[in-house]
Amino acid sequence: MNYTVAIVGRPNVGKSTFFNRMLEQRKAIVDDTSGVTRDRQYGVAEWIGKTFNVIDTGGFVPHSQDVFEREIRKQVLIAIEEADAIIFMCDVTTGITNLDQAMAEILRKSPKPVYLLINKIDNHDRLMEASEFYSLGFNKIFFISSISGTGSGELLDEIAELIPEDGTEPDEVQSPKFAIIGQPNVGKSSLLNALTGQERTIVSDIPGTTRDTIHTNYNLFNKEFILIDTAGIRRKTKVSEDLEFYSVIRAIKAMDEADVCLLLLDAEKGITAQDLNIFSLVVKKGKGIVVLVNKWDLAEKETNTARDYEKQLKHKLAPFTDVPIIFISATEKTRIFKAIEIGLEVYENRQRKIPTSKLNDIMLKAVEAYHAPVVRGNAVKIKFVTQLPTVVPSFAFFCNYPDDIKTPYKNYLENKLRESFQLTGVPIRIFFRKK
């Protein structure tokens, strides 16, 4: 199970900048108007070999002042409930504000570890000023500058200590776990109900009527598997923002639990930025993936509609295009069992162990057919290939200059692996090691 860390704090203390630094990428929109982070930002960070989910709880800023504190309080409570550890950010340049006090009060009651992060400390005077934050009553305080990154290493070390070492998967035979993921209102619950033939979750066309992830044990074609439904978790009464954030955390947790993710898209809307975000997260976590285009019965069709649609989809999913795409209708029950069959195939692909002799036979021929480009006059020679004993199919290529192999050649090897061994729907990892 993956560890989840949430970053909380009032607007404009630098949460997004720090979040980007943890993920080493500019993903959140950063701007110095308060409350610019409109999207729930989430991603996977890695530190000293351990990975964890990071959630930036920005974007909860309603425009009127009075609901302000209430919203922030809500955001903190969700973070406390859903995350394993909490980073509470304050800004040295403004000192302790009433909002900081209010948040600190809630966080002090939390049983989970809370790290107080004082941001914007880029000189000695500010470090002196920061001592007032000790009065908030947290014993783990870190002084950082999220723009330059100073001080963040110590915090990451502390978080990494909390994360249990990844054990290898137990040998007991477990049923494949499928998570149905996707945005609110694409038909996740309808699909679950169509598959199980029972109204397990309330279905209506108000987006987000399902509240919790539901595990359903399921037997079909004499195959056992578990379905995890992570429908959009927004309450009916008030489709408020925080619940969408809630559903994202749930979806990430479901991803962590699942072996194969069934990503549901709405045929009429096509694939959105949020869908691509979810897709890349699944790939990063090394889970099997099947793309299901739902509501296909409602889409206008001509002779080659499905083929063209698939081509466009793959164009957007590139570089990882070796994924099954199935056009379904959950309400009409069209091709939904096919979706499960393909899901089980992807599960088998993810478990696939390729004998080393066979791997070398095929892959060394591929290397002979097309050598890695010469770098700085060095001819790169790949001598041996082996599959690593990991959950995600990973391959080590032993060679004389591992650092000189560039992405295009790595992609060539990946394509050859996919052509030769059935790995459809499964992200694979390739490493180059010194012989």
C-alpha positions as CSV (number, residue, x, y, z in Angstrom):
1,M,0.0,0.0,0.0
2,N,1.4,3.4,-0.9
3,Y,2.1,6.0,1.7
4,T,0.3,9.3,1.2
5,V,1.5,12.8,2.4
6,A,-0.8,15.8,2.2
7,I,0.5,19.4,2.1
8,V,-1.9,21.8,3.9
9,G,-1.6,25.5,4.7
10,R,-3.5,28.7,4.0
11,P,-3.2,30.1,0.5
12,N,0.0,31.7,-0.8
13,V,2.5,30.1,1.6
14,G,4.2,28.3,-1.2
15,K,2.5,24.9,-1.2
16,S,2.6,24.4,-4.9
17,T,6.2,25.5,-5.3
18,F,7.2,22.9,-2.6
19,F,4.9,20.3,-4.2
20,N,6.7,20.8,-7.6
21,R,10.1,20.5,-5.9
22,M,9.1,17.2,-4.3
23,L,7.9,15.9,-7.7
24,E,10.8,17.6,-9.5
25,Q,8.4,18.9,-12.1
26,R,6.3,22.0,-12.7
27,K,2.9,20.5,-12.4
28,A,0.9,22.8,-10.3
29,I,0.2,26.3,-11.6
30,V,2.3,28.7,-9.5
31,D,1.4,32.3,-9.3
32,D,1.5,34.8,-6.5
33,T,-2.2,35.6,-6.4
34,S,-3.7,33.7,-3.5
35,G,-5.6,30.6,-4.3
36,V,-4.4,30.1,-7.8
37,T,-4.1,26.3,-7.5
38,R,-7.4,25.4,-9.0
39,D,-6.7,21.8,-9.5
40,R,-6.2,19.2,-6.9
41,Q,-2.7,18.3,-7.5
42,Y,-1.4,14.9,-6.8
43,G,1.6,12.9,-7.9
44,V,4.2,10.4,-6.9
45,A,7.5,11.5,-5.2
46,E,10.6,9.5,-4.8
47,W,13.3,9.9,-2.1
48,I,16.2,7.6,-1.3
49,G,14.5,4.7,-3.1
50,K,11.1,5.1,-1.4
51,T,8.0,6.4,-3.3
52,F,5.0,8.0,-1.8
53,N,1.9,9.9,-3.0
54,V,1.9,13.6,-2.5
55,I,-1.3,15.7,-2.5
56,D,-1.3,19.5,-2.7
57,T,-4.5,20.7,-1.1
58,G,-4.4,24.1,-2.8
59,G,-7.4,25.4,-4.7
60,F,-9.9,25.4,-1.9
61,V,-10.3,29.1,-1.9
62,P,-13.8,30.4,-2.2
63,H,-14.0,34.0,-3.1
64,S,-15.9,35.4,-0.1
65,Q,-14.0,35.9,3.1
66,D,-16.5,34.3,5.6
67,V,-16.5,30.8,4.1
68,F,-12.8,31.0,3.8
69,E,-11.9,29.6,7.2
70,R,-14.6,27.0,7.0
71,E,-13.3,25.7,3.7
72,I,-9.8,25.5,4.9
73,R,-10.9,23.7,8.0
74,K,-12.7,21.2,5.8
75,Q,-9.6,20.7,3.7
76,V,-7.4,20.1,6.8
77,L,-9.9,17.5,8.1
78,I,-10.0,15.6,4.8
79,A,-6.2,15.6,4.8
80,I,-6.1,14.3,8.3
81,E,-8.5,11.6,7.5
82,E,-7.1,10.4,4.2
83,A,-3.3,11.0,4.4
84,D,-0.7,9.1,6.5
85,A,1.3,12.2,7.3
86,I,0.7,15.9,7.0
87,I,3.0,18.8,6.0
88,F,1.7,22.0,7.5
89,M,3.2,25.0,5.7
90,C,3.5,28.6,7.1
91,D,5.2,31.7,5.7
92,V,7.8,33.5,7.7
93,T,7.2,36.8,5.9
94,T,3.7,37.1,7.4
95,G,4.3,35.5,10.8
96,I,1.6,33.5,12.5
97,T,-1.9,34.5,11.3
98,N,-5.3,33.7,12.7
99,L,-5.8,31.1,10.0
100,D,-2.5,29.4,10.9
101,Q,-3.6,29.3,14.5
102,A,-6.9,27.8,13.6
103,M,-5.2,25.1,11.4
104,A,-2.6,24.4,14.1
105,E,-5.4,23.8,16.6
106,I,-7.0,21.1,14.4
107,L,-3.7,19.5,13.5
108,R,-2.5,19.2,17.1
109,K,-5.4,16.8,17.7
110,S,-4.4,14.6,14.8
111,P,-3.0,11.2,15.7
112,K,-0.9,11.3,12.5
113,P,2.6,12.8,12.2
114,V,2.5,16.5,11.4
115,Y,5.6,18.3,10.1
116,L,5.5,22.1,10.5
117,L,7.3,23.7,7.5
118,I,8.3,27.4,7.7
119,N,8.8,28.6,4.1
120,K,10.6,31.5,2.5
121,I,13.6,31.4,4.8
122,D,16.3,32.6,2.5
123,N,18.5,34.6,4.9
124,H,19.7,34.6,8.5
125,D,17.3,37.3,9.7
126,R,14.3,35.4,8.5
127,L,15.6,32.3,10.3
128,M,15.6,34.4,13.6
129,E,12.1,35.6,12.9
130,A,10.9,32.0,12.3
131,S,11.5,31.1,16.0
132,E,8.0,32.5,16.8
133,F,6.5,29.4,15.1
134,Y,7.7,27.2,17.9
135,S,4.7,28.6,19.8
136,L,2.3,26.6,17.6
137,G,3.3,23.6,19.6
138,F,4.7,21.1,17.0
139,N,7.9,19.3,17.8
140,K,8.9,18.6,14.2
141,I,9.8,22.0,12.6
142,F,11.7,22.5,9.4
143,F,12.9,25.8,7.9
144,I,13.0,25.8,4.2
145,S,13.0,27.9,1.1
146,S,10.8,26.0,-1.4
147,I,12.0,28.2,-4.3
148,S,15.7,27.3,-3.8
149,G,15.0,23.9,-2.1
150,T,17.2,24.5,0.9
151,G,16.1,22.5,3.9
152,S,13.7,20.2,2.1
153,G,16.1,17.2,2.2
154,E,15.9,16.9,6.0
155,L,12.1,16.8,5.9
156,L,12.1,14.1,3.1
157,D,14.5,12.0,5.2
158,E,12.1,12.1,8.1
159,I,9.1,11.1,5.8
160,A,11.1,8.3,4.2
161,E,11.8,6.9,7.7
162,L,8.1,6.5,8.3
163,I,7.5,4.5,5.0
164,P,7.8,0.8,5.5
165,E,10.3,-1.0,3.2
166,D,8.6,-2.4,0.1
167,G,8.4,-6.1,0.7
168,T,8.1,-8.4,-2.3
169,E,4.7,-9.7,-3.0
170,P,3.6,-12.7,-0.9
171,D,3.5,-16.0,-2.6
172,E,-0.1,-16.8,-1.7
173,V,-2.3,-16.8,-4.8
174,Q,-4.5,-13.7,-4.7
175,S,-7.4,-12.9,-6.9
176,P,-6.6,-10.2,-9.5
177,K,-7.8,-6.8,-8.4
178,F,-9.4,-4.5,-10.9
179,A,-10.0,-0.8,-10.1
180,I,-12.6,1.0,-12.1
181,I,-11.3,4.5,-12.3
182,G,-12.2,7.7,-14.2
183,Q,-13.8,11.0,-13.7
184,P,-17.2,11.5,-12.0
185,N,-20.2,10.6,-14.2
186,V,-18.5,8.5,-16.8
187,G,-20.5,5.5,-15.7
188,K,-18.3,3.6,-13.2
189,S,-21.1,2.5,-11.0
190,S,-23.2,1.5,-14.0
191,L,-20.4,-0.7,-15.2
192,L,-20.0,-2.3,-11.8
193,N,-23.8,-2.9,-11.6
194,A,-23.9,-4.3,-15.2
195,L,-21.0,-6.7,-14.3
196,T,-22.4,-7.9,-11.0
197,G,-26.0,-7.8,-12.1
198,Q,-27.1,-6.1,-8.9
199,E,-27.7,-2.5,-7.8
200,R,-24.8,-2.3,-5.5
201,T,-24.2,1.4,-5.8
202,I,-26.8,4.1,-6.2
203,V,-26.7,5.2,-9.8
204,S,-28.2,8.5,-11.0
205,D,-27.0,11.1,-13.4
206,I,-26.0,13.5,-10.7
207,P,-22.2,13.3,-10.9
208,G,-20.6,11.8,-7.8
209,T,-23.4,9.9,-6.1
210,T,-21.1,7.1,-4.9
211,R,-19.5,7.7,-1.6
212,D,-17.0,5.0,-1.0
213,T,-14.7,2.5,-2.7
214,I,-16.5,-0.8,-2.9
215,H,-14.8,-4.1,-3.2
216,T,-16.9,-6.8,-4.9
217,N,-15.7,-10.4,-5.1
218,Y,-16.6,-11.7,-8.4
219,N,-16.6,-14.9,-10.4
220,L,-16.9,-15.0,-14.2
221,F,-15.8,-17.6,-16.8
222,N,-14.6,-19.6,-13.7
223,K,-12.2,-16.8,-12.9
224,E,-12.1,-15.1,-9.6
225,F,-11.3,-11.4,-9.3
226,I,-12.1,-8.4,-7.2
227,L,-13.6,-5.2,-8.5
228,I,-12.8,-2.0,-6.7
229,D,-15.3,0.8,-7.6
230,T,-14.0,4.3,-7.0
231,A,-16.8,6.3,-8.3
232,G,-16.8,10.1,-8.0
233,I,-17.3,10.7,-4.4
234,R,-19.3,13.8,-4.2
235,R,-22.3,14.1,-1.9
236,K,-25.7,14.5,-3.6
237,T,-26.8,17.4,-1.4
238,K,-24.0,19.7,-2.3
239,V,-21.6,18.9,-5.1
240,S,-18.9,20.7,-3.3
241,E,-15.3,21.0,-4.3
242,D,-13.7,19.2,-1.4
243,L,-15.4,15.9,-2.3
244,E,-13.9,15.9,-5.7
245,F,-10.5,16.2,-4.0
246,Y,-11.6,13.3,-1.7
247,S,-12.5,11.1,-4.7
248,V,-9.0,11.8,-6.2
249,I,-7.4,10.5,-3.0
250,R,-9.6,7.5,-3.1
251,A,-8.9,6.8,-6.7
252,I,-5.1,7.0,-6.0
253,K,-5.6,4.6,-3.1
254,A,-7.6,2.2,-5.3
255,M,-4.8,2.4,-7.9
256,D,-2.3,1.4,-5.3
257,E,-4.4,-1.6,-4.3
258,A,-5.2,-2.8,-7.8
259,D,-3.3,-4.9,-10.3
260,V,-5.1,-3.7,-13.3
261,C,-6.9,-0.3,-13.7
262,L,-9.9,0.0,-16.0
263,L,-9.9,3.6,-17.1
264,L,-13.3,4.7,-18.1
265,L,-13.7,7.5,-20.6
266,D,-16.9,9.2,-21.9
267,A,-17.2,8.6,-25.6
268,E,-18.7,12.0,-26.3
269,K,-16.2,14.0,-24.3
270,G,-13.2,12.1,-25.5
271,I,-10.0,12.0,-23.4
272,T,-9.5,15.1,-21.2
273,A,-6.4,16.5,-19.5
274,Q,-7.6,15.0,-16.2
275,D,-7.9,11.5,-17.8
276,L,-4.4,11.8,-19.2
277,N,-3.2,12.8,-15.7
278,I,-4.9,9.6,-14.3
279,F,-3.4,7.5,-17.1
280,S,0.1,8.7,-16.5
281,L,-0.2,8.1,-12.8
282,V,-1.3,4.5,-13.5
283,V,1.7,4.0,-15.7
284,K,4.0,5.6,-13.1
285,K,2.7,3.2,-10.6
286,G,3.4,0.3,-13.0
287,K,-0.2,-1.0,-13.0
288,G,-1.8,-2.8,-15.9
289,I,-4.3,-0.7,-17.8
290,V,-7.3,-1.1,-20.1
291,V,-9.0,1.9,-21.6
292,L,-12.8,1.6,-21.8
293,V,-14.7,4.1,-23.9
294,N,-18.1,4.1,-22.3
295,K,-21.5,5.4,-23.7
296,W,-20.5,4.2,-27.2
297,D,-24.1,3.5,-27.9
298,L,-24.8,7.3,-27.8
299,A,-21.9,8.3,-30.0
300,E,-22.6,9.0,-33.7
301,K,-21.0,6.4,-35.8
302,E,-19.9,5.9,-39.4
303,T,-18.0,2.9,-40.9
304,N,-14.6,3.5,-39.4
305,T,-15.5,5.6,-36.4
306,A,-14.1,3.1,-33.8
307,R,-10.9,2.7,-35.8
308,D,-10.3,6.5,-36.2
309,Y,-11.3,7.1,-32.6
310,E,-8.8,4.5,-31.4
311,K,-6.1,6.1,-33.5
312,Q,-6.7,9.6,-32.1
313,L,-6.7,8.1,-28.5
314,K,-3.4,6.4,-29.0
315,H,-2.0,9.6,-30.4
316,K,-2.8,11.3,-27.1
317,L,-1.6,8.5,-24.9
318,A,1.8,8.3,-26.6
319,P,4.5,7.2,-25.9
320,F,2.7,4.3,-24.1
321,T,0.3,3.1,-26.8
322,D,0.4,-0.6,-26.3
323,V,-2.9,-0.5,-24.4
324,P,-6.1,-2.3,-25.2
325,I,-9.0,0.1,-26.0
326,I,-12.5,-1.3,-25.9
327,F,-15.7,0.5,-26.8
328,I,-18.5,-0.4,-24.3
329,S,-21.8,0.6,-23.1
330,A,-22.4,-0.1,-19.4
331,T,-26.2,0.5,-19.6
332,E,-26.6,-1.7,-22.7
333,K,-24.1,-4.2,-21.4
334,T,-22.2,-4.1,-24.7
335,R,-18.8,-5.7,-24.6
336,I,-18.5,-5.3,-20.8
337,F,-17.5,-9.0,-20.4
338,K,-15.0,-8.6,-23.2
339,A,-13.5,-5.8,-21.0
340,I,-13.1,-8.2,-18.1
341,E,-11.5,-10.8,-20.4
342,I,-9.0,-8.4,-21.7
343,G,-8.4,-7.1,-18.1
344,L,-7.6,-10.7,-17.1
345,E,-5.2,-11.0,-20.1
346,V,-3.4,-7.8,-19.0
347,Y,-3.2,-9.2,-15.5
348,E,-1.5,-12.4,-16.9
349,N,0.8,-10.1,-19.0
350,R,1.8,-8.3,-15.9
351,Q,2.7,-11.5,-14.1
352,R,4.7,-12.8,-17.1
353,K,8.1,-14.2,-16.3
354,I,10.2,-14.7,-19.4
355,P,13.0,-17.4,-19.3
356,T,16.4,-15.7,-19.5
357,S,17.6,-17.9,-22.4
358,K,14.6,-17.0,-24.6
359,L,14.9,-13.3,-23.6
360,N,18.6,-13.3,-24.7
361,D,17.9,-15.2,-27.9
362,I,15.4,-12.6,-29.1
363,M,16.7,-9.4,-27.6
364,L,20.4,-9.9,-28.6
365,K,19.3,-10.5,-32.2
366,A,17.4,-7.2,-32.0
367,V,20.5,-5.5,-30.7
368,E,22.5,-7.0,-33.6
369,A,19.9,-5.8,-36.1
370,Y,20.2,-2.3,-34.8
371,H,23.1,-1.2,-32.6
372,A,23.0,1.6,-30.1
373,P,24.4,4.8,-31.5
374,V,28.1,5.4,-30.8
375,V,28.6,8.0,-28.1
376,R,32.0,9.9,-27.8
377,G,33.6,7.3,-30.0
378,N,32.4,4.5,-27.7
379,A,30.6,1.6,-29.3
380,V,27.9,0.5,-26.8
381,K,27.8,-3.3,-26.5
382,I,24.9,-5.1,-24.9
383,K,25.9,-8.5,-23.7
384,F,23.2,-10.0,-21.6
385,V,19.5,-9.4,-20.7
386,T,17.6,-10.6,-17.7
387,Q,14.2,-10.0,-16.1
388,L,14.3,-8.6,-12.6
389,P,12.2,-10.2,-9.8
390,T,9.9,-7.3,-9.4
391,V,6.1,-6.9,-9.4
392,V,6.2,-4.6,-12.5
393,P,7.9,-6.4,-15.5
394,S,11.4,-4.9,-15.4
395,F,14.4,-5.8,-17.5
396,A,18.1,-5.2,-17.0
397,F,20.4,-4.9,-20.0
398,F,24.1,-5.4,-19.1
399,C,26.4,-3.4,-21.2
400,N,29.8,-1.6,-21.2
401,Y,28.5,2.0,-21.2
402,P,25.1,2.0,-19.5
403,D,25.0,5.8,-19.2
404,D,25.4,6.4,-22.9
405,I,22.2,4.8,-24.0
406,K,19.6,7.4,-24.9
407,T,15.8,7.4,-24.8
408,P,15.2,6.6,-28.5
409,Y,17.2,3.4,-28.2
410,K,15.5,2.5,-25.0
411,N,12.2,2.9,-26.8
412,Y,13.4,0.6,-29.6
413,L,14.2,-2.1,-27.1
414,E,10.9,-1.6,-25.3
415,N,9.1,-2.0,-28.6
416,K,11.0,-5.2,-29.4
417,L,10.1,-6.6,-26.0
418,R,6.5,-5.8,-26.6
419,E,6.5,-7.3,-30.1
420,S,8.2,-10.6,-28.9
421,F,6.5,-11.2,-25.6
422,Q,2.9,-10.4,-24.7
423,L,3.1,-7.3,-22.6
424,T,0.1,-5.4,-23.8
425,G,-1.5,-3.1,-21.3
426,V,1.5,-3.3,-18.9
427,P,4.1,-0.5,-18.3
428,I,7.6,-2.0,-18.4
429,R,10.8,-0.7,-16.9
430,I,14.2,-1.0,-18.6
431,F,17.5,-0.6,-16.8
432,F,21.0,-0.5,-18.2
433,R,23.7,-1.9,-15.9
434,K,27.4,-2.2,-16.1
435,K,28.4,-5.6,-17.1
